[in-house]
Amino acid sequence: MSTNVGTLDRALRVLLGLALLALPLLAPLGGFWTGISLIIGLVFLATAALRLCPIYAIFNIRTCK
């Protein structure tokens, strides 16, 4: 599968992923919301690392050149 996440999109995903991973450490969210924050943060980091977003692939969106 080819990449569909561009440079700016990738950088934003890394920043948002790291912020979501740090959020439970900085603010008490409760068990459920901590888990949601960690899962979504990991998904953002994984899609940035792989440069592939499955949702973009479904809708045939490409943010890379």
PQR file with spaces between the fields and no chain letter, atoms N, CA, C, O and H, PARSE charges and radii, in Angstrom:
ATOM       1  N    MET     1       0.837   -1.168    0.000 -0.4000 1.5000
ATOM       2  CA   MET     1       0.000    0.000    0.000 -0.0000 2.0000
ATOM       3  C    MET     1       0.889    1.242    0.000  0.5500 1.7000
ATOM       4  O    MET     1       1.911    1.275    0.686 -0.5500 1.4000
ATOM       5  N    SER     2       0.506    2.250   -0.760 -0.4000 1.5000
ATOM       6  CA   SER     2       1.315    3.462   -0.836 -0.0000 2.0000
ATOM       7  C    SER     2       0.976    4.416    0.306  0.5500 1.7000
ATOM       8  O    SER     2      -0.050    4.277    0.971 -0.5500 1.4000
ATOM       9  H    SER     2      -0.323    2.223   -1.317  0.4000 1.0000
ATOM      10  N    THR     3       1.853    5.378    0.514 -0.4000 1.5000
ATOM      11  CA   THR     3       1.643    6.338    1.592 -0.0000 2.0000
ATOM      12  C    THR     3       0.581    7.355    1.189  0.5500 1.7000
ATOM      13  O    THR     3       0.429    7.664    0.007 -0.5500 1.4000
ATOM      14  H    THR     3       2.687    5.491   -0.026  0.4000 1.0000
ATOM      15  N    ASN     4      -0.141    7.865    2.155 -0.4000 1.5000
ATOM      16  CA   ASN     4      -1.153    8.878    1.869 -0.0000 2.0000
ATOM      17  C    ASN     4      -1.148   10.009    2.899  0.5500 1.7000
ATOM      18  O    ASN     4      -2.070   10.823    2.931 -0.5500 1.4000
ATOM      19  H    ASN     4      -0.018    7.613    3.115  0.4000 1.0000
ATOM      20  N    VAL     5      -0.114   10.061    3.738 -0.4000 1.5000
ATOM      21  CA   VAL     5      -0.001   11.104    4.758 -0.0000 2.0000
ATOM      22  C    VAL     5       1.218   11.959    4.428  0.5500 1.7000
ATOM      23  O    VAL     5       2.342   11.459    4.374 -0.5500 1.4000
ATOM      24  H    VAL     5       0.635    9.400    3.712  0.4000 1.0000
ATOM      25  N    GLY     6       0.986   13.249    4.209 -0.4000 1.5000
ATOM      26  CA   GLY     6       2.054   14.171    3.846 -0.0000 2.0000
ATOM      27  C    GLY     6       2.858   14.651    5.044  0.5500 1.7000
ATOM      28  O    GLY     6       2.600   14.267    6.185 -0.5500 1.4000
ATOM      29  H    GLY     6       0.074   13.655    4.253  0.4000 1.0000
ATOM      30  N    THR     7       3.841   15.501    4.757 -0.4000 1.5000
ATOM      31  CA   THR     7       4.772   15.967    5.782 -0.0000 2.0000
ATOM      32  C    THR     7       4.085   16.786    6.871  0.5500 1.7000
ATOM      33  O    THR     7       4.278   16.517    8.056 -0.5500 1.4000
ATOM      34  H    THR     7       4.050   15.813    3.830  0.4000 1.0000
ATOM      35  N    LEU     8       3.290   17.777    6.488 -0.4000 1.5000
ATOM      36  CA   LEU     8       2.604   18.602    7.482 -0.0000 2.0000
ATOM      37  C    LEU     8       1.602   17.766    8.277  0.5500 1.7000
ATOM      38  O    LEU     8       1.516   17.890    9.499 -0.5500 1.4000
ATOM      39  H    LEU     8       3.133   17.996    5.525  0.4000 1.0000
ATOM      40  N    ASP     9       0.858   16.927    7.591 -0.4000 1.5000
ATOM      41  CA   ASP     9      -0.107   16.040    8.244 -0.0000 2.0000
ATOM      42  C    ASP     9       0.609   15.126    9.236  0.5500 1.7000
ATOM      43  O    ASP     9       0.127   14.896   10.345 -0.5500 1.4000
ATOM      44  H    ASP     9       0.928   16.827    6.599  0.4000 1.0000
ATOM      45  N    ARG    10       1.755   14.615    8.825 -0.4000 1.5000
ATOM      46  CA   ARG    10       2.535   13.720    9.676 -0.0000 2.0000
ATOM      47  C    ARG    10       3.015   14.443   10.936  0.5500 1.7000
ATOM      48  O    ARG    10       2.929   13.898   12.037 -0.5500 1.4000
ATOM      49  H    ARG    10       2.147   14.802    7.924  0.4000 1.0000
ATOM      50  N    ALA    11       3.517   15.660   10.776 -0.4000 1.5000
ATOM      51  CA   ALA    11       3.996   16.436   11.924 -0.0000 2.0000
ATOM      52  C    ALA    11       2.859   16.732   12.899  0.5500 1.7000
ATOM      53  O    ALA    11       3.038   16.637   14.113 -0.5500 1.4000
ATOM      54  H    ALA    11       3.587   16.103    9.882  0.4000 1.0000
ATOM      55  N    LEU    12       1.697   17.086   12.371 -0.4000 1.5000
ATOM      56  CA   LEU    12       0.546   17.359   13.234 -0.0000 2.0000
ATOM      57  C    LEU    12       0.092   16.108   13.973  0.5500 1.7000
ATOM      58  O    LEU    12      -0.310   16.180   15.134 -0.5500 1.4000
ATOM      59  H    LEU    12       1.551   17.163   11.385  0.4000 1.0000
ATOM      60  N    ARG    13       0.155   14.967   13.305 -0.4000 1.5000
ATOM      61  CA   ARG    13      -0.219   13.702   13.948 -0.0000 2.0000
ATOM      62  C    ARG    13       0.745   13.351   15.084  0.5500 1.7000
ATOM      63  O    ARG    13       0.323   12.860   16.131 -0.5500 1.4000
ATOM      64  H    ARG    13       0.482   14.909   12.362  0.4000 1.0000
ATOM      65  N    VAL    14       2.032   13.601   14.875 -0.4000 1.5000
ATOM      66  CA   VAL    14       3.018   13.331   15.931 -0.0000 2.0000
ATOM      67  C    VAL    14       2.760   14.237   17.128  0.5500 1.7000
ATOM      68  O    VAL    14       2.740   13.769   18.267 -0.5500 1.4000
ATOM      69  H    VAL    14       2.375   14.000   14.024  0.4000 1.0000
ATOM      70  N    LEU    15       2.561   15.533   16.880 -0.4000 1.5000
ATOM      71  CA   LEU    15       2.307   16.470   17.979 -0.0000 2.0000
ATOM      72  C    LEU    15       1.033   16.118   18.736  0.5500 1.7000
ATOM      73  O    LEU    15       1.020   16.106   19.966 -0.5500 1.4000
ATOM      74  H    LEU    15       2.577   15.913   15.955  0.4000 1.0000
ATOM      75  N    LEU    16      -0.032   15.832   18.002 -0.4000 1.5000
ATOM      76  CA   LEU    16      -1.295   15.490   18.647 -0.0000 2.0000
ATOM      77  C    LEU    16      -1.188   14.158   19.387  0.5500 1.7000
ATOM      78  O    LEU    16      -1.719   14.011   20.488 -0.5500 1.4000
ATOM      79  H    LEU    16      -0.022   15.841   17.003  0.4000 1.0000
ATOM      80  N    GLY    17      -0.502   13.191   18.783 -0.4000 1.5000
ATOM      81  CA   GLY    17      -0.315   11.899   19.438 -0.0000 2.0000
ATOM      82  C    GLY    17       0.454   12.020   20.740  0.5500 1.7000
ATOM      83  O    GLY    17       0.081   11.417   21.746 -0.5500 1.4000
ATOM      84  H    GLY    17      -0.070   13.311   17.889  0.4000 1.0000
ATOM      85  N    LEU    18       1.531   12.801   20.721 -0.4000 1.5000
ATOM      86  CA   LEU    18       2.309   13.000   21.947 -0.0000 2.0000
ATOM      87  C    LEU    18       1.507   13.750   23.002  0.5500 1.7000
ATOM      88  O    LEU    18       1.596   13.445   24.191 -0.5500 1.4000
ATOM      89  H    LEU    18       1.833   13.291   19.903  0.4000 1.0000
ATOM      90  N    ALA    19       0.726   14.730   22.566 -0.4000 1.5000
ATOM      91  CA   ALA    19      -0.113   15.478   23.513 -0.0000 2.0000
ATOM      92  C    ALA    19      -1.145   14.563   24.161  0.5500 1.7000
ATOM      93  O    ALA    19      -1.388   14.652   25.364 -0.5500 1.4000
ATOM      94  H    ALA    19       0.653   14.978   21.600  0.4000 1.0000
ATOM      95  N    LEU    20      -1.751   13.687   23.370 -0.4000 1.5000
ATOM      96  CA   LEU    20      -2.757   12.779   23.918 -0.0000 2.0000
ATOM      97  C    LEU    20      -2.135   11.733   24.841  0.5500 1.7000
ATOM      98  O    LEU    20      -2.778   11.284   25.791 -0.5500 1.4000
ATOM      99  H    LEU    20      -1.554   13.615   22.392  0.4000 1.0000
ATOM     100  N    LEU    21      -0.895   11.344   24.570 -0.4000 1.5000
ATOM     101  CA   LEU    21      -0.215   10.409   25.467 -0.0000 2.0000
ATOM     102  C    LEU    21       0.185   11.092   26.772  0.5500 1.7000
ATOM     103  O    LEU    21       0.194   10.456   27.827 -0.5500 1.4000
ATOM     104  H    LEU    21      -0.373   11.709   23.799  0.4000 1.0000
ATOM     105  N    ALA    22       0.513   12.373   26.710 -0.4000 1.5000
ATOM     106  CA   ALA    22       0.923   13.109   27.911 -0.0000 2.0000
ATOM     107  C    ALA    22      -0.265   13.579   28.740  0.5500 1.7000
ATOM     108  O    ALA    22      -0.127   13.823   29.938 -0.5500 1.4000
ATOM     109  H    ALA    22       0.505   12.890   25.854  0.4000 1.0000
ATOM     110  N    LEU    23      -1.417   13.708   28.118 -0.4000 1.5000
ATOM     111  CA   LEU    23      -2.592   14.256   28.799 -0.0000 2.0000
ATOM     112  C    LEU    23      -2.939   13.543   30.106  0.5500 1.7000
ATOM     113  O    LEU    23      -3.182   14.222   31.103 -0.5500 1.4000
ATOM     114  H    LEU    23      -1.530   13.510   27.144  0.4000 1.0000
ATOM     115  N    PRO    24      -2.976   12.213   30.153 -0.5600 1.5000
ATOM     116  CA   PRO    24      -3.309   11.552   31.427  0.2800 2.0000
ATOM     117  C    PRO    24      -2.288   11.814   32.534  0.5500 1.7000
ATOM     118  O    PRO    24      -2.622   11.737   33.717 -0.5500 1.4000
ATOM     119  N    LEU    25      -1.057   12.121   32.160 -0.4000 1.5000
ATOM     120  CA   LEU    25      -0.040   12.421   33.169 -0.0000 2.0000
ATOM     121  C    LEU    25      -0.206   13.827   33.734  0.5500 1.7000
ATOM     122  O    LEU    25       0.147   14.088   34.884 -0.5500 1.4000
ATOM     123  H    LEU    25      -0.785   12.184   31.199  0.4000 1.0000
ATOM     124  N    LEU    26      -0.743   14.726   32.923 -0.4000 1.5000
ATOM     125  CA   LEU    26      -0.861   16.125   33.325 -0.0000 2.0000
ATOM     126  C    LEU    26      -2.202   16.466   33.956  0.5500 1.7000
ATOM     127  O    LEU    26      -2.295   17.382   34.773 -0.5500 1.4000
ATOM     128  H    LEU    26      -1.030   14.514   31.989  0.4000 1.0000
ATOM     129  N    ALA    27      -3.237   15.734   33.578 -0.4000 1.5000
ATOM     130  CA   ALA    27      -4.576   16.020   34.099 -0.0000 2.0000
ATOM     131  C    ALA    27      -5.275   14.702   34.414  0.5500 1.7000
ATOM     132  O    ALA    27      -5.310   13.810   33.567 -0.5500 1.4000
ATOM     133  H    ALA    27      -3.161   14.990   32.914  0.4000 1.0000
ATOM     134  N    PRO    28      -5.824   14.563   35.599 -0.5600 1.5000
ATOM     135  CA   PRO    28      -6.545   13.328   35.935  0.2800 2.0000
ATOM     136  C    PRO    28      -7.845   13.234   35.137  0.5500 1.7000
ATOM     137  O    PRO    28      -8.745   14.057   35.305 -0.5500 1.4000
ATOM     138  N    LEU    29      -7.936   12.230   34.273 -0.4000 1.5000
ATOM     139  CA   LEU    29      -9.094   12.081   33.400 -0.0000 2.0000
ATOM     140  C    LEU    29     -10.070   11.021   33.886  0.5500 1.7000
ATOM     141  O    LEU    29     -11.247   11.070   33.529 -0.5500 1.4000
ATOM     142  H    LEU    29      -7.204   11.562   34.137  0.4000 1.0000
ATOM     143  N    GLY    30      -9.633   10.099   34.660 -0.4000 1.5000
ATOM     144  CA   GLY    30     -10.460    8.953   35.016 -0.0000 2.0000
ATOM     145  C    GLY    30     -10.083    7.784   34.126  0.5500 1.7000
ATOM     146  O    GLY    30      -9.505    7.977   33.056 -0.5500 1.4000
ATOM     147  H    GLY    30      -8.676   10.059   34.950  0.4000 1.0000
ATOM     148  N    GLY    31     -10.400    6.598   34.549 -0.4000 1.5000
ATOM     149  CA   GLY    31      -9.976    5.389   33.853 -0.0000 2.0000
ATOM     150  C    GLY    31     -10.379    5.291   32.403  0.5500 1.7000
ATOM     151  O    GLY    31      -9.540    5.013   31.547 -0.5500 1.4000
ATOM     152  H    GLY    31     -10.870    6.441   35.418  0.4000 1.0000
ATOM     153  N    PHE    32     -11.653    5.515   32.104 -0.4000 1.5000
ATOM     154  CA   PHE    32     -12.145    5.376   30.736 -0.0000 2.0000
ATOM     155  C    PHE    32     -11.480    6.378   29.805  0.5500 1.7000
ATOM     156  O    PHE    32     -10.984    6.002   28.743 -0.5500 1.4000
ATOM     157  H    PHE    32     -12.335    5.742   32.800  0.4000 1.0000
ATOM     158  N    TRP    33     -11.464    7.651   30.191 -0.4000 1.5000
ATOM     159  CA   TRP    33     -10.919    8.697   29.324 -0.0000 2.0000
ATOM     160  C    TRP    33      -9.405    8.595   29.194  0.5500 1.7000
ATOM     161  O    TRP    33      -8.844    8.984   28.169 -0.5500 1.4000
ATOM     162  H    TRP    33     -11.867    7.957   31.054  0.4000 1.0000
ATOM     163  N    THR    34      -8.747    8.083   30.209 -0.4000 1.5000
ATOM     164  CA   THR    34      -7.309    7.845   30.105 -0.0000 2.0000
ATOM     165  C    THR    34      -7.037    6.809   29.028  0.5500 1.7000
ATOM     166  O    THR    34      -6.143    6.987   28.200 -0.5500 1.4000
ATOM     167  H    THR    34      -9.203    7.767   31.042  0.4000 1.0000
ATOM     168  N    GLY    35      -7.798    5.734   29.037 -0.4000 1.5000
ATOM     169  CA   GLY    35      -7.638    4.695   28.023 -0.0000 2.0000
ATOM     170  C    GLY    35      -7.914    5.205   26.624  0.5500 1.7000
ATOM     171  O    GLY    35      -7.174    4.894   25.691 -0.5500 1.4000
ATOM     172  H    GLY    35      -8.524    5.588   29.709  0.4000 1.0000
ATOM     173  N    ILE    36      -8.974    5.986   26.469 -0.4000 1.5000
ATOM     174  CA   ILE    36      -9.316    6.548   25.158 -0.0000 2.0000
ATOM     175  C    ILE    36      -8.195    7.457   24.674  0.5500 1.7000
ATOM     176  O    ILE    36      -7.802    7.390   23.509 -0.5500 1.4000
ATOM     177  H    ILE    36      -9.575    6.239   27.227  0.4000 1.0000
ATOM     178  N    SER    37      -7.681    8.304   25.554 -0.4000 1.5000
ATOM     179  CA   SER    37      -6.601    9.222   25.196 -0.0000 2.0000
ATOM     180  C    SER    37      -5.352    8.458   24.760  0.5500 1.7000
ATOM     181  O    SER    37      -4.711    8.825   23.775 -0.5500 1.4000
ATOM     182  H    SER    37      -8.001    8.358   26.500  0.4000 1.0000
ATOM     183  N    LEU    38      -5.009    7.409   25.480 -0.4000 1.5000
ATOM     184  CA   LEU    38      -3.830    6.617   25.136 -0.0000 2.0000
ATOM     185  C    LEU    38      -4.003    5.893   23.805  0.5500 1.7000
ATOM     186  O    LEU    38      -3.077    5.862   22.994 -0.5500 1.4000
ATOM     187  H    LEU    38      -5.529    7.111   26.280  0.4000 1.0000
ATOM     188  N    ILE    39      -5.162    5.320   23.574 -0.4000 1.5000
ATOM     189  CA   ILE    39      -5.412    4.597   22.324 -0.0000 2.0000
ATOM     190  C    ILE    39      -5.362    5.542   21.132  0.5500 1.7000
ATOM     191  O    ILE    39      -4.705    5.245   20.135 -0.5500 1.4000
ATOM     192  H    ILE    39      -5.914    5.345   24.233  0.4000 1.0000
ATOM     193  N    ILE    40      -6.045    6.669   21.222 -0.4000 1.5000
ATOM     194  CA   ILE    40      -6.063    7.614   20.105 -0.0000 2.0000
ATOM     195  C    ILE    40      -4.666    8.196   19.875  0.5500 1.7000
ATOM     196  O    ILE    40      -4.258    8.389   18.730 -0.5500 1.4000
ATOM     197  H    ILE    40      -6.579    6.910   22.032  0.4000 1.0000
ATOM     198  N    GLY    41      -3.939    8.474   20.949 -0.4000 1.5000
ATOM     199  CA   GLY    41      -2.571    8.966   20.811 -0.0000 2.0000
ATOM     200  C    GLY    41      -1.678    7.965   20.097  0.5500 1.7000
ATOM     201  O    GLY    41      -0.881    8.343   19.239 -0.5500 1.4000
ATOM     202  H    GLY    41      -4.271    8.317   21.879  0.4000 1.0000
ATOM     203  N    LEU    42      -1.806    6.693   20.447 -0.4000 1.5000
ATOM     204  CA   LEU    42      -1.019    5.653   19.780 -0.0000 2.0000
ATOM     205  C    LEU    42      -1.406    5.502   18.313  0.5500 1.7000
ATOM     206  O    LEU    42      -0.543    5.272   17.466 -0.5500 1.4000
ATOM     207  H    LEU    42      -2.453    6.386   21.145  0.4000 1.0000
ATOM     208  N    VAL    43      -2.689    5.629   18.008 -0.4000 1.5000
ATOM     209  CA   VAL    43      -3.135    5.544   16.611 -0.0000 2.0000
ATOM     210  C    VAL    43      -2.536    6.688   15.797  0.5500 1.7000
ATOM     211  O    VAL    43      -2.057    6.476   14.682 -0.5500 1.4000
ATOM     212  H    VAL    43      -3.390    5.816   18.696  0.4000 1.0000
ATOM     213  N    PHE    44      -2.562    7.902   16.353 -0.4000 1.5000
ATOM     214  CA   PHE    44      -1.970    9.039   15.642 -0.0000 2.0000
ATOM     215  C    PHE    44      -0.475    8.826   15.407  0.5500 1.7000
ATOM     216  O    PHE    44       0.021    9.100   14.315 -0.5500 1.4000
ATOM     217  H    PHE    44      -2.950    8.074   17.258  0.4000 1.0000
ATOM     218  N    LEU    45       0.241    8.345   16.410 -0.4000 1.5000
ATOM     219  CA   LEU    45       1.674    8.104   16.246 -0.0000 2.0000
ATOM     220  C    LEU    45       1.943    6.992   15.238  0.5500 1.7000
ATOM     221  O    LEU    45       2.888    7.086   14.454 -0.5500 1.4000
ATOM     222  H    LEU    45      -0.162    8.122   17.298  0.4000 1.0000
ATOM     223  N    ALA    46       1.132    5.949   15.247 -0.4000 1.5000
ATOM     224  CA   ALA    46       1.321    4.847   14.303 -0.0000 2.0000
ATOM     225  C    ALA    46       1.066    5.292   12.868  0.5500 1.7000
ATOM     226  O    ALA    46       1.827    4.943   11.966 -0.5500 1.4000
ATOM     227  H    ALA    46       0.364    5.872   15.884  0.4000 1.0000
ATOM     228  N    THR    47       0.000    6.060   12.652 -0.4000 1.5000
ATOM     229  CA   THR    47      -0.283    6.519   11.289 -0.0000 2.0000
ATOM     230  C    THR    47       0.785    7.503   10.814  0.5500 1.7000
ATOM     231  O    THR    47       1.083    7.560    9.621 -0.5500 1.4000
ATOM     232  H    THR    47      -0.618    6.343   13.385  0.4000 1.0000
ATOM     233  N    ALA    48       1.361    8.275   11.730 -0.4000 1.5000
ATOM     234  CA   ALA    48       2.449    9.181   11.353 -0.0000 2.0000
ATOM     235  C    ALA    48       3.704    8.383   11.002  0.5500 1.7000
ATOM     236  O    ALA    48       4.382    8.698   10.024 -0.5500 1.4000
ATOM     237  H    ALA    48       1.118    8.228   12.699  0.4000 1.0000
ATOM     238  N    ALA    49       4.015    7.367   11.781 -0.4000 1.5000
ATOM     239  CA   ALA    49       5.215    6.566   11.537 -0.0000 2.0000
ATOM     240  C    ALA    49       5.111    5.779   10.235  0.5500 1.7000
ATOM     241  O    ALA    49       6.088    5.666    9.494 -0.5500 1.4000
ATOM     242  H    ALA    49       3.464    7.111   12.576  0.4000 1.0000
ATOM     243  N    LEU    50       3.942    5.241    9.961 -0.4000 1.5000
ATOM     244  CA   LEU    50       3.744    4.436    8.752 -0.0000 2.0000
ATOM     245  C    LEU    50       3.440    5.281    7.520  0.5500 1.7000
ATOM     246  O    LEU    50       3.519    4.797    6.391 -0.5500 1.4000
ATOM     247  H    LEU    50       3.149    5.332   10.563  0.4000 1.0000
ATOM     248  N    ARG    51       3.091    6.546    7.745 -0.4000 1.5000
ATOM     249  CA   ARG    51       2.674    7.465    6.679 -0.0000 2.0000
ATOM     250  C    ARG    51       1.482    6.899    5.912  0.5500 1.7000
ATOM     251  O    ARG    51       1.336    7.124    4.710 -0.5500 1.4000
ATOM     252  H    ARG    51       3.027    6.939    8.662  0.4000 1.0000
ATOM     253  N    LEU    52       0.647    6.171    6.617 -0.4000 1.5000
ATOM     254  CA   LEU    52      -0.524    5.549    6.014 -0.0000 2.0000
ATOM     255  C    LEU    52      -1.700    5.664    6.969  0.5500 1.7000
ATOM     256  O    LEU    52      -1.624    5.221    8.115 -0.5500 1.4000
ATOM     257  H    LEU    52       0.766    5.988    7.593  0.4000 1.0000
ATOM     258  N    CYS    53      -2.785    6.259    6.495 -0.4000 1.5000
ATOM     259  CA   CYS    53      -3.997    6.383    7.294 -0.0000 2.0000
ATOM     260  C    CYS    53      -5.093    5.551    6.627  0.5500 1.7000
ATOM     261  O    CYS    53      -5.474    5.841    5.493 -0.5500 1.4000
ATOM     262  H    CYS    53      -2.847    6.619    5.564  0.4000 1.0000
ATOM     263  N    PRO    54      -5.604    4.529    7.304 -0.5600 1.5000
ATOM     264  CA   PRO    54      -6.643    3.689    6.709  0.2800 2.0000
ATOM     265  C    PRO    54      -7.911    4.464    6.353  0.5500 1.7000
ATOM     266  O    PRO    54      -8.561    4.154    5.354 -0.5500 1.4000
ATOM     267  N    ILE    55      -8.268    5.459    7.146 -0.4000 1.5000
ATOM     268  CA   ILE    55      -9.471    6.247    6.844 -0.0000 2.0000
ATOM     269  C    ILE    55      -9.252    7.060    5.576  0.5500 1.7000
ATOM     270  O    ILE    55     -10.157    7.175    4.749 -0.5500 1.4000
ATOM     271  H    ILE    55      -7.740    5.711    7.957  0.4000 1.0000
ATOM     272  N    TYR    56      -8.047    7.630    5.414 -0.4000 1.5000
ATOM     273  CA   TYR    56      -7.729    8.341    4.177 -0.0000 2.0000
ATOM     274  C    TYR    56      -7.812    7.380    2.987  0.5500 1.7000
ATOM     275  O    TYR    56      -8.299    7.755    1.920 -0.5500 1.4000
ATOM     276  H    TYR    56      -7.312    7.536    6.086  0.4000 1.0000
ATOM     277  N    ALA    57      -7.340    6.148    3.165 -0.4000 1.5000
ATOM     278  CA   ALA    57      -7.360    5.169    2.080 -0.0000 2.0000
ATOM     279  C    ALA    57      -8.792    4.835    1.662  0.5500 1.7000
ATOM     280  O    ALA    57      -9.067    4.685    0.472 -0.5500 1.4000
ATOM     281  H    ALA    57      -6.945    5.843    4.031  0.4000 1.0000
ATOM     282  N    ILE    58      -9.697    4.719    2.619 -0.4000 1.5000
ATOM     283  CA   ILE    58     -11.096    4.415    2.301 -0.0000 2.0000
ATOM     284  C    ILE    58     -11.705    5.507    1.440  0.5500 1.7000
ATOM     285  O    ILE    58     -12.425    5.223    0.482 -0.5500 1.4000
ATOM     286  H    ILE    58      -9.474    4.840    3.586  0.4000 1.0000
ATOM     287  N    PHE    59     -11.414    6.763    1.782 -0.4000 1.5000
ATOM     288  CA   PHE    59     -11.999    7.892    1.062 -0.0000 2.0000
ATOM     289  C    PHE    59     -11.093    8.424   -0.048  0.5500 1.7000
ATOM     290  O    PHE    59     -11.375    9.467   -0.636 -0.5500 1.4000
ATOM     291  H    PHE    59     -10.830    6.994    2.560  0.4000 1.0000
ATOM     292  N    ASN    60     -10.003    7.705   -0.334 -0.4000 1.5000
ATOM     293  CA   ASN    60      -9.071    8.053   -1.407 -0.0000 2.0000
ATOM     294  C    ASN    60      -8.520    9.474   -1.235  0.5500 1.7000
ATOM     295  O    ASN    60      -8.466   10.246   -2.192 -0.5500 1.4000
ATOM     296  H    ASN    60      -9.773    6.857    0.144  0.4000 1.0000
ATOM     297  N    ILE    61      -8.115    9.809   -0.011 -0.4000 1.5000
ATOM     298  CA   ILE    61      -7.535   11.116    0.303 -0.0000 2.0000
ATOM     299  C    ILE    61      -6.025   10.951    0.411  0.5500 1.7000
ATOM     300  O    ILE    61      -5.537   10.000    1.021 -0.5500 1.4000
ATOM     301  H    ILE    61      -8.159    9.182    0.767  0.4000 1.0000
ATOM     302  N    ARG    62      -5.293   11.883   -0.187 -0.4000 1.5000
ATOM     303  CA   ARG    62      -3.831   11.895   -0.093 -0.0000 2.0000
ATOM     304  C    ARG    62      -3.379   13.302    0.257  0.5500 1.7000
ATOM     305  O    ARG    62      -3.730   14.256   -0.436 -0.5500 1.4000
ATOM     306  H    ARG    62      -5.690   12.655   -0.684  0.4000 1.0000
ATOM     307  N    THR    63      -2.604   13.442    1.325 -0.4000 1.5000
ATOM     308  CA   THR    63      -2.072   14.749    1.679 -0.0000 2.0000
ATOM     309  C    THR    63      -0.592   14.859    1.325  0.5500 1.7000
ATOM     310  O    THR    63       0.052   15.858    1.646 -0.5500 1.4000
ATOM     311  H    THR    63      -2.318   12.666    1.888  0.4000 1.0000
ATOM     312  N    CYS    64      -0.057   13.844    0.668 -0.4000 1.5000
ATOM     313  CA   CYS    64       1.341   13.897    0.238 -0.0000 2.0000
ATOM     314  C    CYS    64       1.399   14.165   -1.263  0.5500 1.7000
ATOM     315  O    CYS    64       0.431   13.961   -1.995 -0.5500 1.4000
ATOM     316  H    CYS    64      -0.581   13.033    0.407  0.4000 1.0000
ATOM     317  N    LYS    65       2.561   14.627   -1.688 -0.4000 1.5000
ATOM     318  CA   LYS    65       2.732   14.953   -3.109 -0.0000 2.0000
ATOM     319  C    LYS    65       3.258   13.770   -3.875  0.5500 1.7000
ATOM     320  O    LYS    65       3.464   13.860   -5.085 -0.5500 1.4000
ATOM     321  H    LYS    65       3.347   14.794   -1.093  0.4000 1.0000
